[in-house]
Amino acid sequence: EVQLVESGGGLVQPGGSLRLSCAVSGFTFSNSAMNWVRQAPGKGLEWVSTLSDRGDTTYYADSVKGRFIISRDNSDNTLLLQMDSLSAEDTAVYYCAKVELWFGENYFYYMDVWGKGTTVTVSS
Amino acid sequence: SYELTQPLSVSVALGQTAKITCGGDNIGSKNVCWYQQKSGQAPVLIIYRDDIRPSGIPERFSGSNSGNTATLTISRGQLGDEGDYYCQVWDSDSVIFGGGTKLTVL
């Protein structure tokens, strides 16, 4: 069974840092691109960051660029998100998801498996 | 930056057909996917590459994409179809989500 389990969320003060993890099982992690998506309370989905299968290509939303770093440990089947300089606008449920993508002709990108999410609250 | 526009809400009578649109500049040239999110749950992929259903998704869900509009069609609407629906594309090194549409089954 394919499973993605996020952890690491919690309450953090503005300006603080947090590191999220996503433990993966049931598929070959090292062959899969991965991403993080977040959802602020009562709001829609917002893409955060994408990491290629080999970990050598990253993409970030403008809202997190320079503050968040996505990485992976293919030996441990874990996706990570280091979040620094947090503000109230980063308060959200953070989901990791497995990505299917093709950037050639007729490119596509979709997230076919999602975790249940971990909640990050930034507040003093 | 690229934008996707969805109606805030759509309602459908039980057993009837609902259509949720996703508008974007020449979206027909892109591959669109759709997610369903029920209250308190993680999103689930229901359509990818415009019109392909993942395994386990009922045939009642279908997708199309042409011109400036992609459409998710839900046939024979059921109470269990209630929730939020999001379209999504990839553009200029970014994932773009529509704002989401709340589906109500009457």
HADDOCK unambig.tbl for C-alpha pairs under 7 A between the chains (distance, minus, plus):
assign (segid A and resid 44 and name CA) (segid B and resid 99 and name CA) 5.86 0.50 0.50
assign (segid A and resid 44 and name CA) (segid B and resid 100 and name CA) 6.20 0.50 0.50
assign (segid A and resid 45 and name CA) (segid B and resid 97 and name CA) 6.69 0.50 0.50
assign (segid A and resid 46 and name CA) (segid B and resid 97 and name CA) 6.86 0.50 0.50
assign (segid A and resid 47 and name CA) (segid B and resid 95 and name CA) 6.02 0.50 0.50
assign (segid A and resid 59 and name CA) (segid B and resid 93 and name CA) 6.66 0.50 0.50
assign (segid A and resid 61 and name CA) (segid B and resid 94 and name CA) 6.82 0.50 0.50
assign (segid A and resid 108 and name CA) (segid B and resid 31 and name CA) 5.45 0.50 0.50
assign (segid A and resid 108 and name CA) (segid B and resid 49 and name CA) 6.69 0.50 0.50
assign (segid A and resid 108 and name CA) (segid B and resid 90 and name CA) 6.73 0.50 0.50
assign (segid A and resid 109 and name CA) (segid B and resid 89 and name CA) 6.77 0.50 0.50
assign (segid A and resid 109 and name CA) (segid B and resid 90 and name CA) 5.94 0.50 0.50
assign (segid A and resid 110 and name CA) (segid B and resid 33 and name CA) 6.43 0.50 0.50
assign (segid A and resid 110 and name CA) (segid B and resid 48 and name CA) 6.63 0.50 0.50
assign (segid A and resid 111 and name CA) (segid B and resid 45 and name CA) 6.82 0.50 0.50
assign (segid A and resid 112 and name CA) (segid B and resid 45 and name CA) 5.67 0.50 0.50
assign (segid A and resid 114 and name CA) (segid B and resid 42 and name CA) 6.75 0.50 0.50
assign (segid A and resid 114 and name CA) (segid B and resid 43 and name CA) 6.93 0.50 0.50
assign (segid A and resid 115 and name CA) (segid B and resid 42 and name CA) 6.89 0.50 0.50
assign (segid A and resid 116 and name CA) (segid B and resid 41 and name CA) 6.93 0.50 0.50
assign (segid A and resid 116 and name CA) (segid B and resid 42 and name CA) 5.34 0.50 0.50
